[in-house]
Structures are given as structure tokens and as C-alpha cells.
Amino acid sequence: MKLCIPFVLIAALGSCTSPSHTRTVLLLGRFTAPQSKPDLTHSLTTQGHVVVDSMTPGVDLVVVGSDPVSEDGKRFVPIRDLPAYSAATSRGIEIVDKATAVDRFQLDSK
């Protein structure tokens, strides 16, 4: 028997937000102390989550940091202007900020 739960109910209950549920996570943007990108990657993978470097079909959570620096190093690029962010929003992938991810997954603050 397959259990079907309406999307609205899932969003209201946050059923996909359990730290025990394995997620495929894309860390998007800059991450600085107290939790750098390597720190977050280590903490998440230690809990059994998969952290990827680019938007792939399996990504089900995007954690956004600060705006990244442009390729020429002269300006910041708004997160919302990044192709990976656009892909996540168009696919309906959950997007949270670093503080929310740290709290949700009970990650250590160094």
C-alpha cells in the first residue's frame, strides 16, 4: 500500500525536515566561520547526508550561504542570480539558509 500525502500537508508538517532522514545537499555560496563549507560538509556527511558540488537530479536540499565572489573577483554575485539557485526553485527543491541548516541538523557550532 502506497501512502500519498498532499504536498501542502508535507510542507505544513515539515515531514522532510527530520535530521534522521538522509538528504542530498548542495551548499551554495560562501560559508565562513564559525562553520565553513568544509566544516558543514564534514558535519553533514558524518550524519549520513550526501553533500554535492553542483545541482544534480538527486539534490533535495539547498543550503545558501553568503553571496559568492564573481569570477573576476571584483564583485559579489547575488545567490538568486546563480543558475543552481534558479534550478532549485524551478524544481521545487527546499532552500534554507545556513542558520536553519545548523539548527535543523543539530550541527556543531565551532
N, C-alpha and C positions, 0 to 999 in steps of 0.2 A: 504494500500500500504506500503510495507516494503522498507525502504531506505537502500541500500547496498553501503557502502563506502569502497573502496580498502584500505587495511591495510597501504600501502605506503603513501596514501593520509592522513590517520589518523595520522600517525607518523609525516608527514611533517607539518600538521596544528596544531598538538597538541590538537586535539579536546577533549581528555580525561583529559586535564590538568586544566580545569576550577575549581577554588575554590568552585563554587556553585554546582558542580557535586559531589554527595556523593560517597566516596571511602571507601573500606575496606583496612586498612593499617596495615602492620606488621612493627614494629620498631625492627631492627636487629642490635645488637652490643651494645656498651656502649655510653651513651649520657651524657655529662657533661655540666656544666654551660657555657653560660647563659641559656641553655634550657636542662634540664634533661629529662629523659624518662617520669617521671610523669608530668612534665610541658608540654611536647609535647602531651602526651595522653590527658591531660585536654583541651589544646587548640584545638586539632583536634575534640574531641568529642563535645565540645561546638559548633563547626561549623556543627555538624550533621554527621561527619565521624565516622566509626566504627574502633576501634583500637583493634587488636587481639594479643595474646601472642605467637602464633605458626602459621606455614604455614597451612592454611585451603583452601578448594576449592574456597571460595569467595574472597580471597585476590587478589586485583588488583593493589596494590602499595606497594613496599618495600622501607622503608627509612633506609639507613645504617648510623650507627654512627662509632665510633672507634672500632678497633679490641677488642673482648671480652677477658677476662682472662680465661685461661684453668681451668678445674675443680679442678686441684691440686693447682691452684693459683701461679704456677711458671713461666708461660709464657703467651704471648698473642697468640690467635688463629686468623689467617687471616680470615676476613669475607668471602672471596671467598672459604674457606675450610669448611664452615658450611653447613650442609645438607639443611637448609632452603634457603640459597642463591642458591645452586645448583638447588633446586626445582623451585625457582622463574625463573631462567634463562631458564630452560628446558620448562617451561610453557609459556614463553614469557611475564612474568609479568614485568611491568615497575619498574625499580630500580633507586632511586635517593639518593643523599647524603642529610644530614641534612640541609645544607645551601640552597639547592634548594627547599626543602620542606617548610622551613621557608619563603622563598620568594614567592613561588607559592601560598601557602595558607594564606599569609599575617599574619603569626603568630607573636605574640608579642615577642620582644627580651627583656628579663628582665635584 
